[in-house]
Amino acid sequence: MSLTKLLLITSEFPPQPGGIGTHAYQIAKELSKHEIEVSVLTNQRSRNGEEESGFDQNLTFKVHRVKRKYALILSYLGRILRAIRLTKRQDVVLLSGKFSLWIGGFLSVISNKKLLAVIHGSEVLLTNKLLRNYTRWCLKRFDHVIAVSNFTLSLVEDIGLKNTTVIPNGFEVSREQDFTKSQPTELSLITVGNITQRKGQHNVVKALPLLKQEYPNFKYHVVGIPTKKESLQLLAEELGVAEHVIFHGRVSDEKKIELLKEASVFIMLSETTLAGDVEGFGIAILEANALGLPAIGAMGCGIEDAILEGKSGKLIPSNQPEACKKAIDEILGNYQYFSREAKTWTEQFRWLEVIKQYLILIKDS
């Protein structure tokens, strides 16, 4: 039986961090195990490409990277031309990320290949009216649109798409998952993600003065690219909690697991920005849950699909310190229950299970 040939066009891809890239990598890896010949088209984010080259040579599928040029328009043109050439040899094209969707719209005009798109959230909330309308036009051209959460799907309900499916983000099970959490003796919070307005680390910091009254020795570990570190650090200083906030920057997967194991509660109080940047799901929450770490997440975004309210953690408004403290008190008051339920909750999000839903769509196409 001949292999199905699939081209995955993605805006991000490891080894650089990024949720869309991690998602694309796992899809490519898992599909390669199921009689799918996968090729990936993405951009080269480092200057010399050495980091990507070392990563790509150990993969079981081919990765095509387009070097970013000084004039971005040339980079975009290069990706479009490469996409056209690669698409000719494929059976299915899977698109993930804003620019990838735009390429897909172009491909829909010049090719009869089956086009499947993954939407994460922010790419459909663009403030530029022209680009937003073009994105919506592209989505109408695809054979199937996959949303990573019910919240993300709700963002395109008014378009009238005929073929849509919600497939949640998956996560890779680590051997560390057998780790068992014990009742914490001190409160230790952790957020994993780029320090940005969307990830909401500032909302956590605003709740820290209230937490300090009852948990004077608590720590808040901030893990991720320090994009807005300075402003977050200044906020912590202004609120008198700077000594409780620890910045770790970008860390290895091994270090991340170590920090998660040492923490007592994962917290992500994401918010939607004026520019339309939104949390589509929250895979970092599941990675924490897998280690028995209960989570607190923001309502009104894709995190609502990543937390089972009252079991794997708590859902609260992103900007209410009182609600944050109440959620922490509830989790610590029944910690073993929340820890156990958090691990159980993650079973359905293993890539072993999630990829089955992608295979159905690909095979049907």
C-alpha positions in Angstrom: 0.0 0.0 0.0 1.4 3.4 -1.0 2.1 6.0 1.6 0.0 9.1 1.9 2.2 12.1 1.2 1.5 15.1 3.5 3.1 18.5 3.5 2.9 20.4 6.8 3.4 24.1 6.4 3.9 25.8 9.7 4.9 29.3 10.9 7.0 27.9 13.8 9.1 24.7 14.3 11.6 23.5 16.9 14.3 23.8 18.1 13.1 27.4 18.8 10.3 27.6 21.4 6.7 28.3 20.5 3.4 26.6 21.0 2.5 26.4 17.3 5.9 24.9 16.5 5.7 22.3 19.3 2.3 21.4 18.1 3.5 21.0 14.5 6.5 19.0 15.5 4.4 16.5 17.4 1.9 16.1 14.6 4.7 15.5 12.1 6.4 12.9 14.4 3.2 11.1 15.2 1.9 11.0 11.6 5.2 9.6 10.5 4.4 6.5 12.5 1.1 5.8 10.6 2.0 5.3 7.0 2.2 9.0 6.3 5.2 10.4 4.4 5.6 13.8 6.1 7.4 16.8 4.8 7.6 20.1 6.8 7.9 23.6 5.3 8.9 26.3 7.8 11.2 29.2 8.2 14.7 29.4 9.6 14.6 31.5 12.7 18.3 31.5 13.6 20.8 33.5 11.6 23.2 30.8 10.5 20.8 27.8 10.7 23.2 25.7 12.7 20.8 25.1 15.5 18.0 24.0 13.1 20.4 21.8 11.1 21.5 19.9 14.1 17.9 19.3 15.2 16.6 18.3 11.7 19.2 15.7 11.1 17.8 13.5 13.8 14.2 13.6 12.5 12.4 10.8 10.7 10.8 13.2 8.3 12.2 15.9 5.9 12.2 19.5 7.0 12.5 22.3 4.4 13.5 25.7 5.9 13.4 29.0 4.2 16.1 31.4 5.4 14.8 34.7 6.7 16.1 37.6 4.6 16.7 41.2 5.5 13.7 42.2 3.4 10.8 40.2 4.8 8.9 40.3 1.6 11.7 38.2 0.0 11.3 35.7 2.8 7.6 35.5 2.3 8.0 35.1 -1.4 10.6 32.3 -0.9 8.1 30.4 1.3 5.3 30.8 -1.2 7.5 29.5 -4.1 8.8 26.6 -2.1 5.2 25.7 -1.0 4.1 25.6 -4.6 6.9 23.3 -5.6 6.4 20.9 -2.7 2.6 20.8 -2.9 2.9 19.3 -6.4 4.2 16.1 -4.9 1.7 15.8 -2.0 -1.7 14.2 -1.4 -2.6 16.5 1.5 -1.4 19.8 2.8 -1.8 20.7 6.5 -1.5 24.4 7.4 -0.7 25.8 10.8 0.0 29.4 11.7 -1.0 32.8 10.3 1.2 33.0 7.3 0.7 29.3 6.6 -3.0 30.0 6.3 -2.3 32.8 3.8 -0.2 30.4 1.7 -3.0 27.9 1.8 -5.4 30.4 0.4 -3.1 31.0 -2.5 -2.6 27.2 -3.0 -6.4 26.7 -3.1 -6.5 28.8 -6.3 -3.7 27.1 -8.2 -3.9 23.5 -6.8 -6.5 20.8 -6.4 -4.8 19.2 -3.4 -6.7 18.6 -0.2 -6.1 21.4 2.3 -6.6 21.1 6.0 -6.0 24.0 8.3 -5.3 24.2 12.1 -6.3 27.4 13.8 -5.0 28.3 17.3 -6.7 31.6 18.0 -4.7 34.8 17.4 -4.5 34.3 13.6 -8.2 34.9 13.3 -8.3 38.1 15.5 -6.0 40.3 13.4 -6.6 44.0 13.9 -5.7 44.8 10.3 -9.0 44.6 8.5 -7.5 43.6 5.1 -5.5 40.8 6.6 -8.3 39.6 8.8 -10.7 39.5 5.8 -8.1 37.6 3.7 -7.6 35.1 6.5 -11.4 34.5 6.7 -11.5 34.1 2.9 -8.7 31.5 3.1 -10.5 29.5 5.8 -13.6 29.2 3.5 -11.3 27.7 0.8 -10.0 24.8 2.9 -11.5 21.3 2.9 -11.5 21.2 6.7 -10.7 23.5 9.5 -9.4 22.1 12.8 -9.7 24.3 15.9 -7.5 23.5 18.9 -10.3 24.4 21.4 -14.0 25.2 21.5 -13.1 28.7 22.3 -11.0 29.0 19.1 -13.8 27.5 17.0 -16.2 30.1 18.5 -14.0 32.9 17.0 -14.9 31.8 13.5 -18.6 30.8 14.0 -19.8 33.8 12.0 -17.9 32.8 8.9 -20.2 29.8 8.2 -17.5 27.2 7.7 -19.1 23.8 6.7 -16.4 21.4 7.8 -14.9 22.0 11.2 -13.6 19.8 14.0 -12.2 20.6 17.5 -9.0 18.6 18.1 -7.3 19.6 21.3 -3.5 20.1 21.6 -1.8 16.9 22.7 1.3 16.5 24.8 4.2 14.0 24.9 4.2 11.7 27.8 7.5 11.7 29.7 8.9 9.0 31.8 8.7 11.6 34.6 4.9 11.2 34.6 5.1 8.5 37.3 6.3 11.2 39.7 3.8 11.6 42.6 3.2 15.0 44.2 3.1 15.3 48.0 1.3 17.9 50.0 3.4 21.1 49.7 4.8 22.6 52.8 5.2 26.1 51.2 3.3 27.7 48.3 5.4 27.6 45.0 3.7 28.9 41.9 5.0 28.5 38.4 4.2 29.8 34.9 5.8 28.4 31.8 5.6 30.6 28.7 7.0 33.6 26.9 6.7 36.7 29.2 4.1 38.6 27.3 0.7 40.3 28.0 -1.1 37.3 26.5 0.5 34.8 28.9 -0.6 37.0 31.8 2.3 36.8 34.2 1.5 40.4 35.2 -1.9 39.2 36.4 -0.2 36.7 38.7 2.1 39.3 40.0 -0.8 41.6 40.8 -2.2 38.9 43.0 1.0 38.3 44.9 0.6 41.0 47.6 -2.7 39.4 48.7 -1.0 35.9 48.7 1.9 37.3 50.7 -0.4 38.0 53.7 -1.2 34.3 54.2 1.8 32.6 52.5 4.8 34.9 53.5 7.4 32.4 52.2 5.9 31.7 48.8 7.8 31.8 45.5 6.6 32.5 42.0 8.8 30.9 39.3 8.6 32.5 35.8 9.9 30.3 33.1 10.2 31.3 29.5 11.6 33.8 27.0 12.0 37.0 28.9 10.4 39.3 26.3 8.7 41.6 28.8 10.9 40.7 31.8 11.8 44.3 32.7 8.3 45.5 32.9 7.2 42.5 34.9 10.2 42.9 37.3 9.3 46.6 37.7 5.7 45.7 38.6 6.9 43.2 41.2 9.1 45.9 42.7 6.3 48.4 42.8 4.0 45.9 44.6 6.7 44.9 47.1 6.9 41.3 46.0 10.1 41.3 43.9 12.0 39.0 46.3 9.3 36.3 45.8 9.6 36.3 41.9 12.3 34.2 40.3 13.0 34.5 36.6 14.5 31.5 34.9 14.5 32.5 31.3 14.4 29.9 28.5 15.3 26.5 30.0 15.9 23.0 28.7 13.1 20.4 28.8 14.9 18.6 31.6 15.2 21.8 33.7 11.5 22.6 33.0 10.5 19.2 34.4 12.6 19.7 37.4 11.0 23.1 38.1 7.5 21.7 37.6 8.2 18.9 40.0 9.4 21.4 42.7 6.3 23.6 42.3 2.9 23.2 44.0 0.5 25.0 41.6 0.8 25.9 37.9 -0.8 29.2 37.1 -1.6 30.9 33.7 -3.8 34.0 33.9 -3.8 34.7 30.2 -5.7 37.6 28.6 -6.6 38.7 25.1 -4.6 41.7 23.9 -5.9 44.7 21.9 -3.9 43.3 19.0 -6.0 40.1 19.0 -3.3 37.9 20.6 -5.3 35.2 22.4 -4.5 31.9 24.3 -5.9 29.2 22.1 -5.4 26.3 24.4 -2.6 26.1 27.0 -0.6 22.9 26.4 1.9 23.9 29.2 -1.0 23.3 31.6 -1.3 19.6 30.6 2.4 19.1 30.8 2.2 20.3 34.4 -0.9 18.2 35.1 0.9 15.1 33.9 3.3 15.5 36.8 0.4 15.8 39.2 0.6 19.6 39.4 -2.9 21.2 39.7 -3.5 24.3 37.6 -5.2 27.7 37.8 -6.1 29.2 34.5 -8.0 32.1 33.1 -11.6 32.0 31.9 -12.6 33.5 28.5 -9.9 31.8 26.4 -8.8 28.3 25.2 -7.6 27.5 28.6 -11.2 26.6 29.5 -10.6 23.4 27.4 -7.3 22.6 29.2 -8.6 22.6 32.7 -11.4 20.4 34.2 -12.9 22.8 36.6 -12.9 21.6 40.2 -10.8 18.5 39.3 -7.6 19.2 37.5 -7.6 22.8 38.8 -9.6 26.0 38.9 -10.8 28.5 36.3 -11.0 32.1 37.4 -11.2 35.6 35.8 -7.7 36.6 34.8 -7.6 39.9 36.7 -9.1 39.2 40.1 -6.5 38.7 42.9 -9.2 37.6 45.4 -10.4 34.8 43.0 -6.8 33.8 42.6 -6.2 33.4 46.3 -9.5 31.6 46.8 -8.5 29.1 44.1 -5.1 28.5 45.7 -6.7 28.0 49.1 -9.1 25.5 47.7 -6.4 23.5 45.9 -4.0 23.4 48.9 -6.9 22.4 51.1 -7.5 19.3 49.1 -4.2 18.9 47.3 -4.0 15.1 46.9 -7.4 15.1 45.2 -6.5 17.8 42.7 -3.1 16.3 42.0 -4.6 12.9 41.3 -7.4 14.3 39.1 -4.9 16.4 37.2 -2.9 13.3 36.2 -6.1 11.4 35.2 -7.3 14.4 33.1 -4.2 14.3 30.9 -4.8 10.8 29.6 -7.2 11.9 26.8 -4.6 14.5 25.6 -1.8 12.1 24.9 -0.6 12.3 21.3 -1.2 8.6 21.1 -4.9 9.5 21.3 -5.1 12.9 19.7 -3.3 11.8 16.5 -6.1 9.3 15.8 -8.5 12.3 15.1 -6.0 13.8 12.6 -5.6 10.4 10.9 -9.4 10.2 10.3 -9.4 13.5 8.6 -6.3 12.8 6.5 -7.4 9.4 5.4 -10.9 10.6 4.6 -9.4 13.3 2.5 
